[in-house]
């Protein structure tokens, strides 16, 4: 389960930290406020393709960090194996995992 998403210099987002509950989370808002950018940042942290246009204008890099709670040991092992051959920095401690991609 995704617990927190930190986004910096991602397209139009300067800095944002989104803390999610273990229940239903809803992203709502007017057109153009960034709902799709949040989903795009999540896609990026999970291995989506990097393109230079995701980096905010005038900045050197975009940073996305996802903190996950993995209550099932098989999920923890799956993430470890899946991320072995990627350029995603991961930190597994206990049943929490933190992934960072720049």
Beta strands, then each sheet from edge to edge (+ up, - down):
strand 1: 2-10
strand 2: 13-19
strand 3: 63-69
strand 4: 89-93
strand 5: 96-101
sheet 1: 2+ 1- 3+ 5- 4+
end
